[in-house]
Amino acid sequence: MQNLKVVVGEHNLNILGDGEQTFSVVKITAHPQFNKTLGFDYDFAVLQISPSVIIPLTNAKVGIVCLPPDVTETFANYKLTASGWGSYSQHK
């Protein structure tokens, strides 16, 4: 986990300094039912990063996720949309 980084606001890997921000991962919480031998069911985790993401009001490249005030809400049977992209390899 020491070398794991999160990059937000990246849109072109060939252009450095175009608004992206890089953060260190300090904690990973995988879904408790995830089992890599069973495929992609529950294949997600929450990554805690440090420092916190700064989202300037003028940066339209990065948005936030609105979480419910009631943490017991499950959102079962609701249609949700998640967006993003990622990679299992490191970009250098």
N, C-alpha and C positions, 0 to 999 in steps of 0.2 A: 504494500500500500504506500510505501514511502515515495515511490516514483510516479504514482498515479496522479494525473492532473485533469482538471476540467477546464475546457475553453468555452467561453460564451461569447456570442457576437461575431463568430468567425464565419465569413462567407466566401473567402477566396484564400486558399492555403498558400498561394504564390505571392500574396501581398501582406507583408507584416505591418502592424500598426494601423490597420484600417478600422479600429474600434473594438477589436477582440480583447478579452480579459482572461488571464490564466490564473487558476486557483489550485491549491493543494487539497487533496482529499484527506480528511482526518478521521472519518468514520464511514463504514459501509453497513447498511442494514438491508439484507436481502429478504425477499418475501419468504415467510416461514414454510410455505409449501413448495418452494422451488426445489427441483431435483434434476440436475443436468442430464441424467440418463433417461429421463422421461420426455425430453424435447423442450419446447418453448413455453409450455404452460407455466405461468407465474414467473416468467423470465424477466424480472425487473428488480431494482433495488433503489433505495434512497441513499444518495451520497451527501454527507455533510462536508462542506468545504470551508476553507479559511484563507483569507479573511472573507467577510461577507461581500456579496456582489453589489456593486454600485451601479444603479441604473439611472443615468442622467435623463431628465425629461426630454432632451433633444435626441436621444439615441433610439431610433425606431427599430433597430436591429434586434433588440433584446426585449422580451416581455416577461411578465410574471404570471405565475399560476395562482389563481384565487382558491384558497382552501376554505372549507366550511367552518363557521364558528363552533358548530357542534361536532366534536371529534367522534361521536358515536354514529354519525351519518355514514352509511355504507355506499351510497349511490348505486345500489343494486337496481337493475332494470332501467338505468339512465343511460342515454347515449352521450359519450364523452369523446373529445378529440384531443389527441396529444400529437405534438410535432417535434421534429428534431432529426438529428442524424448522428451517427457515431461510428466508431471504428474499434476493432479489436487489436489494432497495431498502433505503434507509436509513430508520430510524425516528427521528423527531425529536420 
